[in-house]
């Protein structure tokens, strides 16, 4: 049996969906072309992001490929060599790994990240499936924090995760 299997399953699914959607956009859109799905609210718009989230560091974001590789390797090592993680931790870290690998693939192969979800109603920066996965992962980790039992003094109880199930 694979340790932390939900971590690996979620990461794999995120990477596949992210890369399929980016490939579809890359094949069907011209750069900066936009298709309104709900005019003025939500469009699909093909942009290239050479920076991090919200195009931060876009002048020289080449170091981001190495950061995504380092984060990905660290998460994989944690899941492989570390303890059995509770379910919400596995989901959270799996989503984050999927997003980091998805955007990392773009950075290594293309030198930029393909973004296409364009919420115009609130003037939000254009993003992609990998970005959604990272944010869902962070939300899962917040849920994991609040689900861990605490002793009466407010400290986490030792072995509490094991007593709740290993989340395999």
PyMOL commands that place a pseudoatom at each C-alpha (Angstrom):
pseudoatom trace, name=CA, resn=UNK, resi=1, chain=A, elem=C, hetatm=0, pos=[0.000, 0.000, 0.000]
pseudoatom trace, name=CA, resn=UNK, resi=2, chain=A, elem=C, hetatm=0, pos=[1.259, 3.483, -0.850]
pseudoatom trace, name=CA, resn=UNK, resi=3, chain=A, elem=C, hetatm=0, pos=[1.740, 5.779, 2.120]
pseudoatom trace, name=CA, resn=UNK, resi=4, chain=A, elem=C, hetatm=0, pos=[-0.313, 8.994, 1.941]
pseudoatom trace, name=CA, resn=UNK, resi=5, chain=A, elem=C, hetatm=0, pos=[-2.083, 7.761, -1.182]
pseudoatom trace, name=CA, resn=UNK, resi=6, chain=A, elem=C, hetatm=0, pos=[-4.628, 10.608, -1.302]
pseudoatom trace, name=CA, resn=UNK, resi=7, chain=A, elem=C, hetatm=0, pos=[-1.710, 13.055, -1.476]
pseudoatom trace, name=CA, resn=UNK, resi=8, chain=A, elem=C, hetatm=0, pos=[-0.389, 11.319, -4.607]
pseudoatom trace, name=CA, resn=UNK, resi=9, chain=A, elem=C, hetatm=0, pos=[-3.820, 10.845, -6.214]
pseudoatom trace, name=CA, resn=UNK, resi=10, chain=A, elem=C, hetatm=0, pos=[-4.843, 14.490, -5.736]
pseudoatom trace, name=CA, resn=UNK, resi=11, chain=A, elem=C, hetatm=0, pos=[-1.477, 15.784, -7.001]
pseudoatom trace, name=CA, resn=UNK, resi=12, chain=A, elem=C, hetatm=0, pos=[-1.655, 13.589, -10.112]
pseudoatom trace, name=CA, resn=UNK, resi=13, chain=A, elem=C, hetatm=0, pos=[-5.237, 14.628, -10.936]
pseudoatom trace, name=CA, resn=UNK, resi=14, chain=A, elem=C, hetatm=0, pos=[-4.377, 18.323, -10.474]
pseudoatom trace, name=CA, resn=UNK, resi=15, chain=A, elem=C, hetatm=0, pos=[-1.350, 18.088, -12.762]
pseudoatom trace, name=CA, resn=UNK, resi=16, chain=A, elem=C, hetatm=0, pos=[-3.300, 16.277, -15.493]
pseudoatom trace, name=CA, resn=UNK, resi=17, chain=A, elem=C, hetatm=0, pos=[-6.270, 18.668, -15.438]
pseudoatom trace, name=CA, resn=UNK, resi=18, chain=A, elem=C, hetatm=0, pos=[-3.965, 21.700, -15.305]
pseudoatom trace, name=CA, resn=UNK, resi=19, chain=A, elem=C, hetatm=0, pos=[-1.850, 20.585, -18.243]
pseudoatom trace, name=CA, resn=UNK, resi=20, chain=A, elem=C, hetatm=0, pos=[-4.850, 19.520, -20.363]
pseudoatom trace, name=CA, resn=UNK, resi=21, chain=A, elem=C, hetatm=0, pos=[-6.586, 22.871, -19.871]
pseudoatom trace, name=CA, resn=UNK, resi=22, chain=A, elem=C, hetatm=0, pos=[-3.429, 24.851, -20.609]
pseudoatom trace, name=CA, resn=UNK, resi=23, chain=A, elem=C, hetatm=0, pos=[-2.760, 22.794, -23.732]
pseudoatom trace, name=CA, resn=UNK, resi=24, chain=A, elem=C, hetatm=0, pos=[-6.330, 23.396, -24.896]
pseudoatom trace, name=CA, resn=UNK, resi=25, chain=A, elem=C, hetatm=0, pos=[-5.945, 27.152, -24.394]
pseudoatom trace, name=CA, resn=UNK, resi=26, chain=A, elem=C, hetatm=0, pos=[-2.531, 27.141, -26.086]
pseudoatom trace, name=CA, resn=UNK, resi=27, chain=A, elem=C, hetatm=0, pos=[-3.995, 25.316, -29.117]
pseudoatom trace, name=CA, resn=UNK, resi=28, chain=A, elem=C, hetatm=0, pos=[-7.208, 27.304, -29.451]
pseudoatom trace, name=CA, resn=UNK, resi=29, chain=A, elem=C, hetatm=0, pos=[-6.365, 30.904, -28.497]
pseudoatom trace, name=CA, resn=UNK, resi=30, chain=A, elem=C, hetatm=0, pos=[-4.095, 33.570, -29.846]
pseudoatom trace, name=CA, resn=UNK, resi=31, chain=A, elem=C, hetatm=0, pos=[-2.100, 35.412, -27.203]
pseudoatom trace, name=CA, resn=UNK, resi=32, chain=A, elem=C, hetatm=0, pos=[-4.377, 37.919, -25.394]
pseudoatom trace, name=CA, resn=UNK, resi=33, chain=A, elem=C, hetatm=0, pos=[-7.455, 36.558, -27.180]
pseudoatom trace, name=CA, resn=UNK, resi=34, chain=A, elem=C, hetatm=0, pos=[-10.513, 36.511, -24.939]
pseudoatom trace, name=CA, resn=UNK, resi=35, chain=A, elem=C, hetatm=0, pos=[-13.736, 34.528, -25.111]
pseudoatom trace, name=CA, resn=UNK, resi=36, chain=A, elem=C, hetatm=0, pos=[-16.527, 35.895, -22.941]
pseudoatom trace, name=CA, resn=UNK, resi=37, chain=A, elem=C, hetatm=0, pos=[-18.441, 33.146, -21.153]
pseudoatom trace, name=CA, resn=UNK, resi=38, chain=A, elem=C, hetatm=0, pos=[-20.422, 35.766, -19.237]
pseudoatom trace, name=CA, resn=UNK, resi=39, chain=A, elem=C, hetatm=0, pos=[-19.638, 39.114, -20.815]
pseudoatom trace, name=CA, resn=UNK, resi=40, chain=A, elem=C, hetatm=0, pos=[-18.034, 41.552, -18.421]
pseudoatom trace, name=CA, resn=UNK, resi=41, chain=A, elem=C, hetatm=0, pos=[-17.960, 38.971, -15.621]
pseudoatom trace, name=CA, resn=UNK, resi=42, chain=A, elem=C, hetatm=0, pos=[-16.027, 35.855, -16.633]
pseudoatom trace, name=CA, resn=UNK, resi=43, chain=A, elem=C, hetatm=0, pos=[-13.894, 35.344, -19.736]
pseudoatom trace, name=CA, resn=UNK, resi=44, chain=A, elem=C, hetatm=0, pos=[-11.305, 32.872, -20.917]
pseudoatom trace, name=CA, resn=UNK, resi=45, chain=A, elem=C, hetatm=0, pos=[-8.302, 35.008, -21.848]
pseudoatom trace, name=CA, resn=UNK, resi=46, chain=A, elem=C, hetatm=0, pos=[-4.930, 33.595, -22.886]
pseudoatom trace, name=CA, resn=UNK, resi=47, chain=A, elem=C, hetatm=0, pos=[-2.068, 35.450, -21.222]
pseudoatom trace, name=CA, resn=UNK, resi=48, chain=A, elem=C, hetatm=0, pos=[1.512, 34.534, -20.433]
pseudoatom trace, name=CA, resn=UNK, resi=49, chain=A, elem=C, hetatm=0, pos=[2.726, 35.110, -16.896]
pseudoatom trace, name=CA, resn=UNK, resi=50, chain=A, elem=C, hetatm=0, pos=[6.507, 35.244, -16.466]
pseudoatom trace, name=CA, resn=UNK, resi=51, chain=A, elem=C, hetatm=0, pos=[6.177, 36.090, -12.782]
pseudoatom trace, name=CA, resn=UNK, resi=52, chain=A, elem=C, hetatm=0, pos=[4.591, 34.625, -9.692]
pseudoatom trace, name=CA, resn=UNK, resi=53, chain=A, elem=C, hetatm=0, pos=[1.015, 35.055, -8.477]
pseudoatom trace, name=CA, resn=UNK, resi=54, chain=A, elem=C, hetatm=0, pos=[-0.545, 38.309, -9.697]
pseudoatom trace, name=CA, resn=UNK, resi=55, chain=A, elem=C, hetatm=0, pos=[2.501, 38.721, -12.028]
pseudoatom trace, name=CA, resn=UNK, resi=56, chain=A, elem=C, hetatm=0, pos=[4.810, 39.622, -9.150]
pseudoatom trace, name=CA, resn=UNK, resi=57, chain=A, elem=C, hetatm=0, pos=[8.508, 39.410, -10.107]
pseudoatom trace, name=CA, resn=UNK, resi=58, chain=A, elem=C, hetatm=0, pos=[7.595, 39.334, -13.808]
pseudoatom trace, name=CA, resn=UNK, resi=59, chain=A, elem=C, hetatm=0, pos=[10.749, 41.222, -14.814]
pseudoatom trace, name=CA, resn=UNK, resi=60, chain=A, elem=C, hetatm=0, pos=[12.947, 38.218, -14.022]
pseudoatom trace, name=CA, resn=UNK, resi=61, chain=A, elem=C, hetatm=0, pos=[10.901, 35.289, -12.825]
pseudoatom trace, name=CA, resn=UNK, resi=62, chain=A, elem=C, hetatm=0, pos=[13.339, 32.639, -14.055]
pseudoatom trace, name=CA, resn=UNK, resi=63, chain=A, elem=C, hetatm=0, pos=[14.217, 31.749, -10.455]
pseudoatom trace, name=CA, resn=UNK, resi=64, chain=A, elem=C, hetatm=0, pos=[10.573, 30.732, -9.924]
pseudoatom trace, name=CA, resn=UNK, resi=65, chain=A, elem=C, hetatm=0, pos=[11.125, 27.506, -11.886]
pseudoatom trace, name=CA, resn=UNK, resi=66, chain=A, elem=C, hetatm=0, pos=[13.713, 26.460, -9.318]
pseudoatom trace, name=CA, resn=UNK, resi=67, chain=A, elem=C, hetatm=0, pos=[11.482, 27.472, -6.433]
pseudoatom trace, name=CA, resn=UNK, resi=68, chain=A, elem=C, hetatm=0, pos=[8.594, 25.375, -7.780]
pseudoatom trace, name=CA, resn=UNK, resi=69, chain=A, elem=C, hetatm=0, pos=[10.980, 22.441, -8.252]
pseudoatom trace, name=CA, resn=UNK, resi=70, chain=A, elem=C, hetatm=0, pos=[12.309, 22.788, -4.705]
pseudoatom trace, name=CA, resn=UNK, resi=71, chain=A, elem=C, hetatm=0, pos=[8.804, 23.044, -3.205]
pseudoatom trace, name=CA, resn=UNK, resi=72, chain=A, elem=C, hetatm=0, pos=[7.666, 20.043, -5.245]
pseudoatom trace, name=CA, resn=UNK, resi=73, chain=A, elem=C, hetatm=0, pos=[10.622, 17.901, -4.178]
pseudoatom trace, name=CA, resn=UNK, resi=74, chain=A, elem=C, hetatm=0, pos=[10.183, 18.885, -0.529]
pseudoatom trace, name=CA, resn=UNK, resi=75, chain=A, elem=C, hetatm=0, pos=[6.480, 17.980, -0.579]
pseudoatom trace, name=CA, resn=UNK, resi=76, chain=A, elem=C, hetatm=0, pos=[7.176, 14.645, -2.265]
pseudoatom trace, name=CA, resn=UNK, resi=77, chain=A, elem=C, hetatm=0, pos=[9.918, 13.837, 0.255]
pseudoatom trace, name=CA, resn=UNK, resi=78, chain=A, elem=C, hetatm=0, pos=[7.577, 14.694, 3.123]
pseudoatom trace, name=CA, resn=UNK, resi=79, chain=A, elem=C, hetatm=0, pos=[4.843, 12.400, 1.773]
pseudoatom trace, name=CA, resn=UNK, resi=80, chain=A, elem=C, hetatm=0, pos=[7.247, 9.573, 0.935]
pseudoatom trace, name=CA, resn=UNK, resi=81, chain=A, elem=C, hetatm=0, pos=[9.608, 9.602, 3.918]
pseudoatom trace, name=CA, resn=UNK, resi=82, chain=A, elem=C, hetatm=0, pos=[7.470, 11.308, 6.546]
pseudoatom trace, name=CA, resn=UNK, resi=83, chain=A, elem=C, hetatm=0, pos=[4.649, 9.942, 8.677]
pseudoatom trace, name=CA, resn=UNK, resi=84, chain=A, elem=C, hetatm=0, pos=[1.181, 8.956, 7.546]
pseudoatom trace, name=CA, resn=UNK, resi=85, chain=A, elem=C, hetatm=0, pos=[-0.647, 12.254, 7.270]
pseudoatom trace, name=CA, resn=UNK, resi=86, chain=A, elem=C, hetatm=0, pos=[-4.259, 12.867, 8.279]
pseudoatom trace, name=CA, resn=UNK, resi=87, chain=A, elem=C, hetatm=0, pos=[-6.656, 13.079, 5.337]
pseudoatom trace, name=CA, resn=UNK, resi=88, chain=A, elem=C, hetatm=0, pos=[-7.010, 16.891, 5.244]
pseudoatom trace, name=CA, resn=UNK, resi=89, chain=A, elem=C, hetatm=0, pos=[-3.212, 17.285, 5.329]
pseudoatom trace, name=CA, resn=UNK, resi=90, chain=A, elem=C, hetatm=0, pos=[-2.849, 14.822, 2.464]
pseudoatom trace, name=CA, resn=UNK, resi=91, chain=A, elem=C, hetatm=0, pos=[-5.449, 16.685, 0.435]
pseudoatom trace, name=CA, resn=UNK, resi=92, chain=A, elem=C, hetatm=0, pos=[-3.929, 20.086, 1.188]
pseudoatom trace, name=CA, resn=UNK, resi=93, chain=A, elem=C, hetatm=0, pos=[-0.367, 19.128, 0.385]
pseudoatom trace, name=CA, resn=UNK, resi=94, chain=A, elem=C, hetatm=0, pos=[-1.518, 17.126, -2.647]
pseudoatom trace, name=CA, resn=UNK, resi=95, chain=A, elem=C, hetatm=0, pos=[-3.339, 20.125, -4.123]
pseudoatom trace, name=CA, resn=UNK, resi=96, chain=A, elem=C, hetatm=0, pos=[-0.324, 22.354, -3.469]
pseudoatom trace, name=CA, resn=UNK, resi=97, chain=A, elem=C, hetatm=0, pos=[2.031, 19.836, -5.094]
pseudoatom trace, name=CA, resn=UNK, resi=98, chain=A, elem=C, hetatm=0, pos=[-0.253, 19.531, -8.111]
pseudoatom trace, name=CA, resn=UNK, resi=99, chain=A, elem=C, hetatm=0, pos=[-0.331, 23.300, -8.555]
pseudoatom trace, name=CA, resn=UNK, resi=100, chain=A, elem=C, hetatm=0, pos=[3.410, 23.724, -8.044]
pseudoatom trace, name=CA, resn=UNK, resi=101, chain=A, elem=C, hetatm=0, pos=[4.229, 20.981, -10.549]
pseudoatom trace, name=CA, resn=UNK, resi=102, chain=A, elem=C, hetatm=0, pos=[1.653, 22.244, -13.046]
pseudoatom trace, name=CA, resn=UNK, resi=103, chain=A, elem=C, hetatm=0, pos=[3.078, 25.760, -13.087]
pseudoatom trace, name=CA, resn=UNK, resi=104, chain=A, elem=C, hetatm=0, pos=[6.632, 24.400, -12.803]
pseudoatom trace, name=CA, resn=UNK, resi=105, chain=A, elem=C, hetatm=0, pos=[6.181, 22.385, -16.002]
pseudoatom trace, name=CA, resn=UNK, resi=106, chain=A, elem=C, hetatm=0, pos=[5.177, 25.572, -17.806]
pseudoatom trace, name=CA, resn=UNK, resi=107, chain=A, elem=C, hetatm=0, pos=[8.125, 27.515, -16.420]
pseudoatom trace, name=CA, resn=UNK, resi=108, chain=A, elem=C, hetatm=0, pos=[10.665, 24.861, -17.395]
pseudoatom trace, name=CA, resn=UNK, resi=109, chain=A, elem=C, hetatm=0, pos=[9.224, 24.081, -20.848]
pseudoatom trace, name=CA, resn=UNK, resi=110, chain=A, elem=C, hetatm=0, pos=[7.892, 27.475, -21.931]
pseudoatom trace, name=CA, resn=UNK, resi=111, chain=A, elem=C, hetatm=0, pos=[9.603, 30.056, -19.727]
pseudoatom trace, name=CA, resn=UNK, resi=112, chain=A, elem=C, hetatm=0, pos=[6.196, 31.388, -18.640]
pseudoatom trace, name=CA, resn=UNK, resi=113, chain=A, elem=C, hetatm=0, pos=[2.920, 30.137, -17.159]
pseudoatom trace, name=CA, resn=UNK, resi=114, chain=A, elem=C, hetatm=0, pos=[-0.238, 29.891, -19.268]
pseudoatom trace, name=CA, resn=UNK, resi=115, chain=A, elem=C, hetatm=0, pos=[-3.092, 31.719, -17.505]
pseudoatom trace, name=CA, resn=UNK, resi=116, chain=A, elem=C, hetatm=0, pos=[-6.655, 31.952, -18.777]
pseudoatom trace, name=CA, resn=UNK, resi=117, chain=A, elem=C, hetatm=0, pos=[-9.355, 32.304, -16.077]
pseudoatom trace, name=CA, resn=UNK, resi=118, chain=A, elem=C, hetatm=0, pos=[-10.322, 35.974, -16.247]
pseudoatom trace, name=CA, resn=UNK, resi=119, chain=A, elem=C, hetatm=0, pos=[-12.807, 37.298, -13.649]
pseudoatom trace, name=CA, resn=UNK, resi=120, chain=A, elem=C, hetatm=0, pos=[-13.489, 40.816, -14.818]
pseudoatom trace, name=CA, resn=UNK, resi=121, chain=A, elem=C, hetatm=0, pos=[-16.279, 41.680, -12.432]
pseudoatom trace, name=CA, resn=UNK, resi=122, chain=A, elem=C, hetatm=0, pos=[-13.748, 42.267, -9.647]
pseudoatom trace, name=CA, resn=UNK, resi=123, chain=A, elem=C, hetatm=0, pos=[-10.692, 42.996, -11.836]
pseudoatom trace, name=CA, resn=UNK, resi=124, chain=A, elem=C, hetatm=0, pos=[-8.906, 39.914, -10.538]
pseudoatom trace, name=CA, resn=UNK, resi=125, chain=A, elem=C, hetatm=0, pos=[-5.592, 38.869, -12.162]
pseudoatom trace, name=CA, resn=UNK, resi=126, chain=A, elem=C, hetatm=0, pos=[-5.877, 36.108, -14.771]
pseudoatom trace, name=CA, resn=UNK, resi=127, chain=A, elem=C, hetatm=0, pos=[-5.046, 32.665, -13.334]
pseudoatom trace, name=CA, resn=UNK, resi=128, chain=A, elem=C, hetatm=0, pos=[-5.162, 28.932, -14.117]
pseudoatom trace, name=CA, resn=UNK, resi=129, chain=A, elem=C, hetatm=0, pos=[-6.095, 25.512, -12.711]
pseudoatom trace, name=CA, resn=UNK, resi=130, chain=A, elem=C, hetatm=0, pos=[-2.733, 25.161, -10.911]
pseudoatom trace, name=CA, resn=UNK, resi=131, chain=A, elem=C, hetatm=0, pos=[-3.368, 28.433, -9.072]
pseudoatom trace, name=CA, resn=UNK, resi=132, chain=A, elem=C, hetatm=0, pos=[-6.818, 27.186, -8.039]
pseudoatom trace, name=CA, resn=UNK, resi=133, chain=A, elem=C, hetatm=0, pos=[-5.264, 23.938, -6.791]
pseudoatom trace, name=CA, resn=UNK, resi=134, chain=A, elem=C, hetatm=0, pos=[-2.730, 25.795, -4.641]
pseudoatom trace, name=CA, resn=UNK, resi=135, chain=A, elem=C, hetatm=0, pos=[-5.488, 27.881, -3.057]
pseudoatom trace, name=CA, resn=UNK, resi=136, chain=A, elem=C, hetatm=0, pos=[-7.701, 24.841, -2.472]
pseudoatom trace, name=CA, resn=UNK, resi=137, chain=A, elem=C, hetatm=0, pos=[-4.679, 23.171, -0.856]
pseudoatom trace, name=CA, resn=UNK, resi=138, chain=A, elem=C, hetatm=0, pos=[-4.183, 26.100, 1.495]
pseudoatom trace, name=CA, resn=UNK, resi=139, chain=A, elem=C, hetatm=0, pos=[-7.881, 25.957, 2.420]
pseudoatom trace, name=CA, resn=UNK, resi=140, chain=A, elem=C, hetatm=0, pos=[-7.558, 22.214, 3.151]
pseudoatom trace, name=CA, resn=UNK, resi=141, chain=A, elem=C, hetatm=0, pos=[-4.586, 22.882, 5.423]
pseudoatom trace, name=CA, resn=UNK, resi=142, chain=A, elem=C, hetatm=0, pos=[-6.608, 25.501, 7.328]
pseudoatom trace, name=CA, resn=UNK, resi=143, chain=A, elem=C, hetatm=0, pos=[-9.368, 22.928, 7.758]
pseudoatom trace, name=CA, resn=UNK, resi=144, chain=A, elem=C, hetatm=0, pos=[-6.750, 20.429, 8.963]
pseudoatom trace, name=CA, resn=UNK, resi=145, chain=A, elem=C, hetatm=0, pos=[-5.511, 22.902, 11.580]
pseudoatom trace, name=CA, resn=UNK, resi=146, chain=A, elem=C, hetatm=0, pos=[-8.986, 23.466, 12.979]
pseudoatom trace, name=CA, resn=UNK, resi=147, chain=A, elem=C, hetatm=0, pos=[-9.888, 19.772, 12.963]
pseudoatom trace, name=CA, resn=UNK, resi=148, chain=A, elem=C, hetatm=0, pos=[-6.945, 18.649, 15.102]
pseudoatom trace, name=CA, resn=UNK, resi=149, chain=A, elem=C, hetatm=0, pos=[-8.049, 17.957, 18.683]
pseudoatom trace, name=CA, resn=UNK, resi=150, chain=A, elem=C, hetatm=0, pos=[-6.515, 20.027, 21.460]
pseudoatom trace, name=CA, resn=UNK, resi=151, chain=A, elem=C, hetatm=0, pos=[-5.948, 19.242, 25.114]
pseudoatom trace, name=CA, resn=UNK, resi=152, chain=A, elem=C, hetatm=0, pos=[-7.593, 21.409, 27.763]
pseudoatom trace, name=CA, resn=UNK, resi=153, chain=A, elem=C, hetatm=0, pos=[-4.531, 23.668, 27.960]
pseudoatom trace, name=CA, resn=UNK, resi=154, chain=A, elem=C, hetatm=0, pos=[-4.825, 24.465, 24.241]
pseudoatom trace, name=CA, resn=UNK, resi=155, chain=A, elem=C, hetatm=0, pos=[-1.892, 22.291, 23.161]
pseudoatom trace, name=CA, resn=UNK, resi=156, chain=A, elem=C, hetatm=0, pos=[-2.340, 19.642, 20.501]
pseudoatom trace, name=CA, resn=UNK, resi=157, chain=A, elem=C, hetatm=0, pos=[-2.623, 16.235, 22.077]
pseudoatom trace, name=CA, resn=UNK, resi=158, chain=A, elem=C, hetatm=0, pos=[0.221, 13.850, 21.200]
pseudoatom trace, name=CA, resn=UNK, resi=159, chain=A, elem=C, hetatm=0, pos=[-0.832, 11.138, 18.795]
pseudoatom trace, name=CA, resn=UNK, resi=160, chain=A, elem=C, hetatm=0, pos=[-4.187, 12.803, 18.164]
pseudoatom trace, name=CA, resn=UNK, resi=161, chain=A, elem=C, hetatm=0, pos=[-3.865, 12.249, 14.427]
pseudoatom trace, name=CA, resn=UNK, resi=162, chain=A, elem=C, hetatm=0, pos=[-3.354, 8.511, 14.922]
pseudoatom trace, name=CA, resn=UNK, resi=163, chain=A, elem=C, hetatm=0, pos=[-6.389, 8.233, 17.140]
pseudoatom trace, name=CA, resn=UNK, resi=164, chain=A, elem=C, hetatm=0, pos=[-8.575, 9.843, 14.467]
pseudoatom trace, name=CA, resn=UNK, resi=165, chain=A, elem=C, hetatm=0, pos=[-7.368, 7.537, 11.705]
pseudoatom trace, name=CA, resn=UNK, resi=166, chain=A, elem=C, hetatm=0, pos=[-4.480, 7.755, 9.385]
pseudoatom trace, name=CA, resn=UNK, resi=167, chain=A, elem=C, hetatm=0, pos=[-6.404, 9.138, 6.433]
pseudoatom trace, name=CA, resn=UNK, resi=168, chain=A, elem=C, hetatm=0, pos=[-4.974, 6.597, 4.034]
for i in range(1, 168): cmd.bond("trace and resi %d" % i, "trace and resi %d" % (i + 1))
show_as sticks, trace
zoom trace
